[in-house]
Amino acid sequence: LYFSAQEGMLFFYHIKDAQYEMKICTDILQPISSLIFSPDYTILLLITDQGTVYTYKPAHSREAVKLLDACSSCFLAADFLTPGNKYCVSVTASAEVQVWLLEDGTCLSKLNLNIEVHVS
C-alpha cells in the first residue's frame, strides 16, 4: 500500500497477515495530490498540488525523478497511455492535453481543448 502525506512524503505499508511495516520511500518536498501506478505496477506517477509530475520506480529507486514541471500552467492530472509504460498524458489548468515520453519528459504532442477543465 502506497500513500502520501501532506508534506510530500511517499510512504509504503507492507502488510502481511496481522503484521505491517511502514517505510518512507521518498520526499519531494511538495504536497502530493495524486498517485497513479503504471499498468504493470513498475512506475508510480506522483502529481503535486503545484502541478509538477514525478516518476518513482519502487523496485529500483529511492528518489522520485521530476518528469514534468509546471511552468505556465499547472498539471491537473496525468496518467499512463496503455499498453506499456512508455508514454503518459496530462491535462493542464489551461485545458492543454499533452503526451509525454516517460524516459526523459519530452513533449511529443499537445492539443488545446479550448474549454474549462475540472478534475474530480
N, C-alpha and C positions, 0 to 999 in steps of 0.2 A: 504494500500500500504506500503510494507516494502522496505527499501533501505539502502545502506551503504555508508559511507563517506570514503575517503582515509585514515583517521586516525584510522579506526577500530570501529567506532561507528555505531550501528544499529538504524535506525530511523523508526518510524511508522507515516504515514499520515492517519488520519481518515477523509474521505471525505464524506460529505452528502449535496446534492443539491449544493448550491454555497458556503457553509461553509466548512472550513477544520481546523484541529487541528494537530499539529506536536508534537511528544514527542520522547525523547531519550529512547530507550529500554535497551541497554546495551553497554558497551565499552570493547572490547577485546584487545585494545592497539596494534593491528596488522592490516594492511590493509586487507580488505575482498575482495576476488576475485570472490566468488560465493555464492549465496543464493539459497537453494533448499528446498521447502516445502514437507513434507510427503504427501502421497495420501489423508489423511483425514485432512490435514492442522493443525495438533496439534503440530508438531515438525518442526523446521527450522534448517537445516544444514548450518553452516557458514564455508566456506573454506577460509583460509587466503593465502596471497601471499607467505608466508613462508612454506605453506603446512600443517598447523595444522587444524584439524577439530573440531568444537564446535557444541553443540546442544543448542537450545534455544526453550523453551516452552512458547509461547506468553500468554497463559491463566493462567499459573501457576508460572511464574518465572520473576525475574528482572535481573538475571545474566545468562550469557551463561556458559555452562559447557564444559570443554575441554574433548573431546572424544578420539581423536587420535592426537598424537604428531609426527611431522616429525622428525624422528631420522636420519637414514642413507640416506633416500631418501624422497623428498617432495611428498606429495599427490597432484596430478594434478587435480583430480576430484573425486567426491563422489556422491552417490545417494542412495535412498531407494530401497530395494528389496521388491517388492509387491507380494502378498497382505499384508497389515498390515504395522506396524511401528516397527517391532522387529529387523530388520537387515538392514545394509547398505553395499554397495560395494564401494571400492575405487580402484584407479589405481595410482601408483607412477611413478616418473620420471624414475625409473629403470625398468619400464614395469612389475611391480608386481601387480596383481589383488588380492584384499583381501576382505573377507567377515567378517563383524564385528557385534557383538551383541551391539545394541544401549544402552542397560541398563547400561553396565559398560565398554564398549570398548574392550571386549575380542575378540581377533582374532580367528575366527573359521576355516578359510580356506585361503590358498593362492596359487597362481599359477603364475609362471614367464612366460611371453609371449615370451621372447627372441626376441623382435622386438623393434624398435624405436617407442615411444609413443608421440603423439601430441594431445592436447585438443583444440577444437575450439568452 
